[in-house]
Amino acid sequence: MRLGVRRVDFDRMVDLGWITPTGAVEIDYKRQGGVTRVPLYSAQDVALLPVVRPEVDWRELRTVAPGRRSPLALSPPTAERGGTRC
Protein backbone atom coordinates (compact mmCIF):
# COMPACT_ATOMS: atom_id res chain seq x y z
CA MET A 1 0.00 0.00 0.00
CA ARG A 2 1.37 3.36 -1.00
CA LEU A 3 0.10 6.63 0.42
CA GLY A 4 0.74 8.44 -2.85
CA VAL A 5 2.25 11.64 -1.45
CA ARG A 6 5.60 13.33 -1.98
CA ARG A 7 8.46 12.46 0.34
CA VAL A 8 8.47 15.98 1.78
CA ASP A 9 4.79 15.57 2.73
CA PHE A 10 5.45 12.20 4.38
CA ASP A 11 8.35 13.75 6.30
CA ARG A 12 6.00 16.51 7.48
CA MET A 13 3.54 13.87 8.74
CA VAL A 14 6.39 12.37 10.76
CA ASP A 15 7.31 15.85 12.08
CA LEU A 16 3.67 16.39 13.07
CA GLY A 17 3.70 13.11 15.00
CA TRP A 18 0.97 11.55 12.85
CA ILE A 19 3.10 8.48 12.21
CA THR A 20 6.09 7.12 14.07
CA PRO A 21 8.72 4.55 13.17
CA THR A 22 8.21 1.03 14.48
CA GLY A 23 11.88 0.20 14.11
CA ALA A 24 14.98 0.94 12.06
CA VAL A 25 17.65 -0.80 10.06
CA GLU A 26 21.19 0.23 9.29
CA ILE A 27 22.29 0.02 5.68
CA ASP A 28 25.96 0.15 4.77
CA TYR A 29 26.53 2.14 1.59
CA LYS A 30 30.22 1.32 1.42
CA ARG A 31 30.92 3.41 -1.66
CA GLN A 32 28.59 6.30 -0.83
CA GLY A 33 29.61 7.31 2.65
CA GLY A 34 29.01 4.47 5.08
CA VAL A 35 26.20 3.39 7.35
CA THR A 36 22.79 5.07 7.21
CA ARG A 37 19.98 4.46 9.71
CA VAL A 38 16.64 4.02 7.91
CA PRO A 39 13.38 4.24 9.91
CA LEU A 40 10.70 1.62 9.25
CA TYR A 41 6.98 2.35 9.40
CA SER A 42 4.03 0.00 9.82
CA ALA A 43 2.15 -0.51 6.54
CA GLN A 44 -1.08 -0.58 8.57
CA ASP A 45 -0.31 2.81 10.18
CA VAL A 46 0.43 4.30 6.76
CA ALA A 47 -2.72 2.81 5.20
CA LEU A 48 -4.89 4.15 8.04
CA LEU A 49 -3.63 7.74 7.84
CA PRO A 50 -6.51 8.88 5.56
CA VAL A 51 -9.01 7.30 8.00
CA VAL A 52 -7.36 8.66 11.15
CA ARG A 53 -6.85 12.14 9.63
CA PRO A 54 -10.10 12.84 7.72
CA GLU A 55 -9.54 16.61 8.05
CA VAL A 56 -6.72 16.40 5.49
CA ASP A 57 -7.65 16.90 1.84
CA TRP A 58 -5.85 13.76 0.65
CA ARG A 59 -6.80 14.32 -3.01
CA GLU A 60 -5.13 17.75 -2.93
CA LEU A 61 -2.11 16.37 -1.08
CA ARG A 62 -1.63 13.62 -3.67
CA THR A 63 -1.78 16.07 -6.59
CA VAL A 64 0.47 18.89 -5.35
CA ALA A 65 2.67 19.92 -8.26
CA PRO A 66 6.45 19.73 -7.94
CA GLY A 67 7.85 22.95 -6.53
CA ARG A 68 4.56 23.89 -4.84
CA ARG A 69 4.30 24.32 -1.08
CA SER A 70 2.66 21.48 0.80
CA PRO A 71 -0.78 22.04 2.35
CA LEU A 72 0.70 20.42 5.47
CA ALA A 73 3.28 23.20 5.84
CA LEU A 74 0.79 25.29 7.82
CA SER A 75 -0.16 22.50 10.23
CA PRO A 76 1.09 23.16 13.76
CA PRO A 77 3.31 20.46 15.35
CA THR A 78 1.80 18.28 18.05
CA ALA A 79 2.65 19.17 21.66
CA GLU A 80 4.34 15.85 22.46
CA ARG A 81 6.63 15.99 19.41
CA GLY A 82 7.36 19.69 19.43
CA GLY A 83 7.97 19.59 15.69
CA THR A 84 11.44 18.09 15.94
CA ARG A 85 12.72 15.05 14.10
CA CYS A 86 14.28 12.12 15.90
C-alpha positions as CSV (number, residue, x, y, z in Angstrom):
1,M,0.0,0.0,0.0
2,R,1.4,3.4,-1.0
3,L,0.1,6.6,0.4
4,G,0.7,8.4,-2.9
5,V,2.2,11.6,-1.5
6,R,5.6,13.3,-2.0
7,R,8.5,12.5,0.3
8,V,8.5,16.0,1.8
9,D,4.8,15.6,2.7
10,F,5.5,12.2,4.4
11,D,8.3,13.8,6.3
12,R,6.0,16.5,7.5
13,M,3.5,13.9,8.7
14,V,6.4,12.4,10.8
15,D,7.3,15.8,12.1
16,L,3.7,16.4,13.1
17,G,3.7,13.1,15.0
18,W,1.0,11.6,12.9
19,I,3.1,8.5,12.2
20,T,6.1,7.1,14.1
21,P,8.7,4.5,13.2
22,T,8.2,1.0,14.5
23,G,11.9,0.2,14.1
24,A,15.0,0.9,12.1
25,V,17.6,-0.8,10.1
26,E,21.2,0.2,9.3
27,I,22.3,0.0,5.7
28,D,26.0,0.2,4.8
29,Y,26.5,2.1,1.6
30,K,30.2,1.3,1.4
31,R,30.9,3.4,-1.7
32,Q,28.6,6.3,-0.8
33,G,29.6,7.3,2.7
34,G,29.0,4.5,5.1
35,V,26.2,3.4,7.4
36,T,22.8,5.1,7.2
37,R,20.0,4.5,9.7
38,V,16.6,4.0,7.9
39,P,13.4,4.2,9.9
40,L,10.7,1.6,9.3
41,Y,7.0,2.4,9.4
42,S,4.0,0.0,9.8
43,A,2.1,-0.5,6.5
44,Q,-1.1,-0.6,8.6
45,D,-0.3,2.8,10.2
46,V,0.4,4.3,6.8
47,A,-2.7,2.8,5.2
48,L,-4.9,4.1,8.0
49,L,-3.6,7.7,7.8
50,P,-6.5,8.9,5.6
51,V,-9.0,7.3,8.0
52,V,-7.4,8.7,11.1
53,R,-6.8,12.1,9.6
54,P,-10.1,12.8,7.7
55,E,-9.5,16.6,8.0
56,V,-6.7,16.4,5.5
57,D,-7.7,16.9,1.8
58,W,-5.9,13.8,0.6
59,R,-6.8,14.3,-3.0
60,E,-5.1,17.7,-2.9
61,L,-2.1,16.4,-1.1
62,R,-1.6,13.6,-3.7
63,T,-1.8,16.1,-6.6
64,V,0.5,18.9,-5.3
65,A,2.7,19.9,-8.3
66,P,6.5,19.7,-7.9
67,G,7.8,23.0,-6.5
68,R,4.6,23.9,-4.8
69,R,4.3,24.3,-1.1
70,S,2.7,21.5,0.8
71,P,-0.8,22.0,2.3
72,L,0.7,20.4,5.5
73,A,3.3,23.2,5.8
74,L,0.8,25.3,7.8
75,S,-0.2,22.5,10.2
76,P,1.1,23.2,13.8
77,P,3.3,20.5,15.4
78,T,1.8,18.3,18.1
79,A,2.6,19.2,21.7
80,E,4.3,15.8,22.5
81,R,6.6,16.0,19.4
82,G,7.4,19.7,19.4
83,G,8.0,19.6,15.7
84,T,11.4,18.1,15.9
85,R,12.7,15.1,14.1
86,C,14.3,12.1,15.9
